[in-house]
Amino acid sequence: MPAYALGHFRSSVPHADVVAYVERIQDTLDPFGGRFVVHGGEPDVREGAWEGDLVLIEFPDLERAREWYDSPAYQELIPLRTPHVVGDVLLAAGVGPGYHPSAKAEAIRAAMDG
């Protein structure tokens, strides 16, 4: 089941460290099968408000995503980004083939009844 690293970066200051981070990140993803799905750009906001940039990286599974994030190669890059870019980063499991949202509805219903 695929998994994703999602970054919501609300503000950033152009800096040489950020350029180095962006130039080097792909080399940290490759050993774990990571690939960019979304890398910034202007989102088409349909509901609510959005500020900042969205980054979405796909991995073969959550274990590989965690291994990437915890890898020495990526941990070395984090200090290049964090002083200059404010945001949140999370890892999340995707859904597998055949997923149907009715299963989630049932879980919500059970929680409401419980």
Secondary structure, DSSP 4 states (H G I P E B T S, - for coil): --EEEEEEEEEE---HHHHHHHHHHHHHHGGGT-EEEEES------SS---SEEEEEEESSHHHHHHHHHSHHHHHHHHHHTTTEEEEEEEEE---TT--THHHHHHHHHHHH-
